[in-house]
Amino acid sequence: MSALNAVIAPDLGPEMRRHGEFDAEACMNCGYCSATCPLGIDVLPRRLFRYVLFGMEDAVRAENETVFSCLLCRACEQSCPAGVHITENVRAVRGWLLREGR
């Protein structure tokens, strides 16, 4: 399915907040998180959080392997100038993926 035909779920962000801390709205998309990731994971958290906030469920599901590859080491959080709780956000996304059976 192309991005133009993607189904949008406007309740995806609120769903993440119901099951844990999710403060992705504070992400400034600056890239410090990607620069400090020991695995060099570019999609986390910058694009992943946008996918959630825009309700792009298929795009979030497509990042399943990357989401579960995250070490949850908090290196990204330490460098985040906005103070985003990246690790907790990733945990919320993981929980959603598991509940959705993905």
C-alpha positions, 0 to 999 in steps of 0.5 A: 500500500502506498503512502497515499492510500494508507489508512490513517488512525487518528487515535494511534497517539492517544492509544500509545498514551493510554498504555504508557508514557508517550511524549513524542509531540516534544520531538523537534526532529533535530537528529541528535538521537540518531547521531548518538545511537550505538546501533546507528538506527536512523528511524528511531525515534524521529520518523517512528514518532511522526508515524504514530502522531500522524496515525500511520499504523502501517508505517509503524508496523513496517518498522517492527524489526527496528523497534525491537532492535532498539537496545533501550540504552538511553543514549538517545535520551541523554542527547535529546535537547527537548528531553523526550522520554525516547525509551518509554516511547519505544516501549509504548510502541513495542507494547502496541505492536505486541497487542496488535499481534505484529 
